[in-house]
Amino acid sequence: MPLHSIEGLFDAGTDAEVRGEWAVLAEAGLPSQAGHEGSTNAPHVTLSAAASVPDVAEARVLRALAGMPPVPVQLGPLVVMGSRRRVLARLVVPTSDLLLLQHTVAAAMADAHDVPERVRPGRWTPHVTLARGLEPGQVGEALLALGRVRTLDGAIECVRRWDPSAGRTWRVGGIPTMGP
């Protein structure tokens, strides 16, 4: 069952850079997030997730993120996660500002149901997914296609909520204008 999530969306420049990496993978014939053509698909950092989000938790998130300024972020090196079918991602450097944002969201989500350990403070690995479902032999191909990635400075400008049951997203913090 897909999880509901709270996600940080990037500034336009960072979003475009990540989408460019998606395109490189797709052009090489490899799995890529570019292949997910849903209107809600956007480069993001998952800040929290749960089987469901009660209204009280969502209200806390809204209050906690009211007036949220952009949060500076730095996208770092590539990382491969998973064991059978791998995920290729860019690590997001866990700065004090980013950790505070994630901790704030996690505290607001205290009433959410079945929050996975991997998104709890102290266990969370901030990252941006580039590709899912890589076969073992495709990992090297993907790394070669992307080449040496450079560190990328940007910002989380908006936080949204993803509801997989309804297939929609909405803003819960940050700058009011946001893409998918």
C-alpha positions in Angstrom: 0.0 0.0 0.0 1.5 3.4 -1.0 2.3 5.8 1.8 1.0 9.3 2.3 3.9 11.7 2.5 5.1 15.2 3.3 7.6 16.3 0.7 10.0 19.2 0.2 10.0 20.7 -3.3 13.0 22.5 -4.7 13.5 25.9 -6.3 13.2 26.1 -10.1 16.9 25.7 -10.8 17.4 22.7 -8.6 14.2 21.1 -10.0 15.5 21.6 -13.5 18.9 20.1 -12.7 17.3 16.9 -11.2 14.9 16.6 -14.2 18.0 16.9 -16.4 19.5 13.9 -14.6 16.3 12.0 -15.0 16.4 12.8 -18.8 20.0 11.5 -19.1 19.0 8.2 -17.6 15.9 7.9 -19.8 17.9 8.8 -22.9 20.4 6.0 -22.0 17.4 3.5 -21.9 17.6 3.1 -18.2 14.9 3.3 -15.5 14.3 6.9 -14.6 11.8 9.1 -12.7 11.3 10.8 -16.1 9.3 7.7 -17.0 6.7 8.6 -14.3 4.4 10.9 -16.3 1.9 11.7 -13.6 1.1 15.3 -13.0 2.3 15.0 -9.4 5.8 13.7 -10.3 8.4 16.2 -9.2 11.9 16.1 -7.7 11.5 16.1 -3.9 12.8 15.1 -0.5 10.4 13.0 1.5 10.3 14.6 5.0 7.8 12.1 6.5 5.4 9.4 5.4 2.6 7.3 7.0 -0.1 4.8 6.1 -2.6 7.6 6.7 -2.6 11.2 8.0 -5.3 12.2 10.4 -6.7 15.7 10.1 -5.1 16.7 13.4 -1.7 15.8 12.1 -2.2 17.7 8.9 -3.4 20.7 10.9 -0.2 20.5 13.0 1.9 20.4 9.8 0.1 23.4 8.4 0.6 25.4 11.6 4.3 24.3 12.0 5.1 25.3 8.4 3.2 28.6 8.3 5.5 31.3 7.1 8.3 28.8 6.4 11.2 30.5 4.6 13.2 28.7 1.9 15.5 26.1 3.4 18.9 25.9 1.8 19.9 22.5 0.6 22.9 20.9 -1.1 22.6 17.9 -3.4 25.6 15.7 -3.0 26.9 12.5 -4.5 25.0 9.6 -6.0 23.9 6.7 -3.8 22.5 3.3 -4.6 19.9 1.9 -2.1 18.0 -1.3 -1.9 18.9 -4.9 -2.2 16.9 -6.6 -5.0 15.9 -3.8 -7.3 17.9 -0.8 -6.6 17.1 2.9 -6.3 19.6 5.5 -7.6 19.4 8.8 -5.8 21.3 12.0 -5.0 22.1 12.4 -1.3 20.9 15.7 0.2 23.5 17.0 2.7 21.8 16.9 6.2 22.4 20.5 7.3 21.0 21.8 10.6 18.3 23.8 8.7 17.2 20.7 6.8 17.3 18.5 9.9 15.2 21.1 11.8 12.6 21.1 9.0 12.4 17.3 9.0 12.2 17.2 12.8 9.4 19.8 12.8 7.4 17.8 10.2 8.0 14.6 12.2 6.8 16.1 15.4 3.7 17.4 13.6 3.1 13.9 12.3 3.0 12.4 15.8 -0.6 11.2 15.3 -0.1 9.7 11.9 -0.5 6.0 11.5 2.4 3.6 10.8 5.2 6.1 10.2 8.1 4.0 8.9 11.4 4.0 10.9 13.3 5.2 7.9 11.7 8.6 8.1 12.0 9.2 11.8 14.5 11.7 13.1 17.9 10.1 13.6 17.0 7.4 11.0 16.2 9.5 8.0 18.5 9.6 5.0 17.6 12.7 2.9 17.8 12.0 -0.8 16.2 12.7 -4.2 15.3 9.7 -6.2 16.6 9.6 -9.8 15.6 6.0 -10.7 13.8 3.1 -9.2 13.9 -0.6 -10.1 17.4 -0.8 -11.4 18.6 -4.3 -12.1 22.1 -5.1 -10.7 23.7 -4.8 -14.2 22.1 -1.4 -14.8 23.7 0.3 -11.8 27.0 0.7 -13.5 25.4 1.8 -16.7 23.4 4.5 -14.8 26.6 5.7 -13.0 28.4 5.9 -16.4 25.5 7.7 -18.0 25.4 10.4 -15.3 29.2 10.7 -15.0 30.7 12.7 -12.2 27.9 14.7 -10.7 28.7 18.1 -9.2 27.5 19.4 -5.9 24.3 21.4 -6.4 23.2 24.3 -4.1 19.5 25.0 -4.0 16.6 25.4 -1.6 13.4 23.7 -0.6 10.8 26.4 -1.3 7.6 24.5 -0.8 6.3 21.6 1.3 3.5 19.5 -0.1 1.3 16.6 1.0 0.9 13.6 -1.3 -2.3 11.5 -0.9 -1.8 8.3 -3.0 -5.4 7.3 -2.5 -6.7 10.5 -4.2 -3.7 10.8 -6.5 -3.2 14.4 -5.6 -0.9 16.8 -3.8 -1.4 20.2 -2.1 0.8 22.8 -0.4 1.2 22.6 3.3 4.1 25.1 3.7 6.5 27.4 2.0 6.1 29.6 -1.1 2.5 29.4 -2.4 3.4 28.9 -6.0 4.4 25.3 -6.7 4.4 22.9 -9.6 3.2 19.4 -9.4 
